[in-house]
Every structure is written in C-alpha cells, then in structure tokens.
Amino acid sequence: MSHVIKNPPRPSASDESAAAHAWLDGDAIAAIQALLDNCWHLRIQSTLAGAATGKGFARLSGPACEHGD
C-alpha cells in the first residue's frame, strides 16, 4: 500500500500578507522585517543541511538551491 502525503492547499497571497500584517499589529515595516529575517534563517538552515548532506555517491553532486537569486 502506498501512502501519499499531499500538501495542504495554499492560502491566497492576499490572505497570507494580511495575516503577516495583522500578526505585528498593523506595522508593515515590522512585518516585512520579520519575513526577511525568516528568509535569512531558512537560507542558513538550507546551507547547513546541504553541508551536512555532502556529495552524492553516484553523481558526485551536492544539493543546490534553485531559487535563482
């Protein structure tokens, strides 16, 4: 038996931005800063995970970020 994990439906961008804005009592600058801080943290975590993963055995390639900075 195969178990498939499905991603939950993503809320609309306007719902997400409204939630982020409301989360910091309507302070748009604080909401943007908090989101940028989260992005920075996730980039560091991704880099650490990539370093811990190392190179692939068959292809000799490591994980790569495909975001396109």
Order of alpha helices (4+ residues) and beta strands (2+ residues): alpha-alpha
